[in-house]
Amino acid sequence: MAEMAGRLSERVRFEGRDEVRGTAGETGGSWRTRFECWARVEPVPRFEALTPRADTRQTARRWRILMRDGVRPTLEMRIRWKGGLLLPTAIEPDPRLPGWILLWAEDWAD
């Protein structure tokens, strides 16, 4: 496990949205930091990220994030990393490493 912990070289921040309802019933809100952690962030090669179809569209870059299990992110959160935003698309326990989480995300424009 120590050798894996040494590979967690990226600081990532998970943010959640605080929803507020106005007097006229409209909703708004702001993003607030929920937690930060060290993770390994690596791009997912295009051939892994896509299943070829007849209707091909341009896709956002996809990322695989490995982090320790503990505070669990949710799909409603967003991730700040290196000045950009990532949108989580899947979260699962790493089947090869007990106590670790694999998170899949893609670039997100705010």
N, C-alpha and C positions, 0 to 999 in steps of 0.2 A: 504493500500500500504506500509506503514512503516514496518509492520511485514514481508512482502515479501522482502523488501530491506535488512533487517537484515539477510536474508538467502543467500545473494550474498557474499559468503565467499572465492571464488576462483578468483585469478587474471589470466586473459587469455589475450594473445597477438595475434592479427590477423596480418598475414603477406601476402603481395602480391608480385608477381614476376614482376621484371622490365626486360623486354625483350630487348636485344641488338642484332643488326644484324652486323656481321663482314664484312670485305672487300670481302671475298669470298662468301658471301651470307648465311653463316651459322648463326644460331641463338644461343644465350646463354643468360644468365641473372643471376640475384641474387635476393634473397628474402629480402624484406625491410618491417619493421614494418609500418602498416597502422594506427592501433589504439590499445589501451589496454582498458579493462574494467573489472568491477567486474561482476561475473556470478555465478550461481549455476550449478555445473557439477555433474551429477549422471550417473551411469551405467544403461544401458537398459538391463533388464533381457533377457536372451537368448530366452525364449518363446515369448517375444514381438518382438524381432528383426528379427526372421526368420519365414518364412512360410514353413512348411515341404514339401519337394519334394522328388521324387524318387532319384534324383541326388543330394545328399547332399555333400557339400564341407565344409572344415574348413573356418570359417569366422573370420574377425577381431572383436575385442571387440567394441561395439557400446556405444555411450554416448548421453545423452540428456542434452542440455545446455540452461538454461533460463537466459535471459539478458534483460535489458531495451531497448526499441526501441530508436533509435537516429541515430548514425552512423551505417549503414546497412552493414553487411558482405556479401560477394558473395561466390558462389560455387568455384570460382577460387582461393580463399584464402586458407591458411592453418592456423592452430591454434597451438600456443605454449602454453603448459600447463604442469606444474610440470616436466619440462625437456624433455617431449615427444612431438610428433606431432600428431595432429588430422586432418582428412580430412572432411570438411563439405559435407554432402550428401543431406541435405534438410534444408530449412529455411522458416519459416512461422510465421505469427502473432499468438500469443497464443489466442485461441478463448475464454478462460476463463478469461483472464486478459488483458484488453485494455492497450496499451502502452508497452507491453512486447513481446519479440520474443522467439520462440522455435527454437533451432537449433539442428539438428541431425548430428552426426559425428562418424567416426570410426578411430581406430588406423591407423597410416600411418608410414611406414618405408621410410626414405629418401634415 
